[in-house]
Amino acid sequence: MSYLEILQSYHLIALQWIAIGFAVFLLGLSKSGIKGIGIIIVVILALIFGEKTSTGILLPMLICADVFAVIYYNRHAQWDIIKKLLPWMIVGVLIGVWIGNDVSEIIFKRLMAIMIIMSAIVMFYLEIRKSNKVPTNKWFGIVAGFLAGFTTMIGNLAGPISNVYFLAMRYPKNEFIGTAAWLFFIINVFKLPFHFFVWKTVTVETLVLNSVLIPAVIIGFFLGAYIVKLISNVNYRRFILIVTAIGGIILLFR
């Protein structure tokens, strides 16, 4: 099949193309540091392509945006946190690969919505307390890492989990973004072979579609990076809280 024939095989109408373009533009914004909107991207693509198929379509674009993020925010990465979370995220990914085919999409969707909303409630609680104390229990990092790995494999929905963790650790804006950028770049590359060879959700056809959408990701990233510079640390945290909660509600009732 030719390049154009592959794109036509998706049978997408103009409105769907607009929605997809908007979603990947939001992806660029999200990876630039405007966290919390990732759930909206997942919802849009799942509505158009289906729950599981959309994960494979989204993953290469996530990796592309991750590359820009790690280059732009590299100096702010906190490698001690990455080394602490990464092993447990890998465990979560492997378990997600194992059981992913057996989880009912409806049940999973509802569970994920509940988890996201609960995560937002925890974040609101931490913000209201206005405590500068950070969690020191090692189980906090283990559980957060495992859940982030599992949810990123099943539905690219690790954002709310990682948001809870980084907000609880009281990281400033740039350290938050830089550490998350490297963490998810590594884990997304790790996920790629499983999508190719196990779930078969990344194919030549999906990569052709990705190639059309990548420019929107890049535009979104650089616009988002400019916007992030204008947001104070306090308003940045509040923005993440609100958008994460809204995303969970959208997923629950969609």
Protein Blocks (a to p, Z undefined) as FASTA:
>chain_A
ZZklmmmmnopafklmmmmmmmmmmmmmmmnopghjlmmmmmmmmmmnopklmmmmmmmm
mmmmmmmmmmmmmmmpcfklmmmmmmmmmmmmmmmmmmmmmpcfklmmmmmmmmmmmmmm
mmmmmmmnopabdcfbfklmmmmmmmmmmmmmmnopmmmmmmmmmmmnopafklmmmmmm
mmmmmmmmmmmmmmmmmnopacfklmmmmmmmmmmmmmmmmmmmmmmmmpcfklmmmmmm
mmmmmmmmmmmmZZ
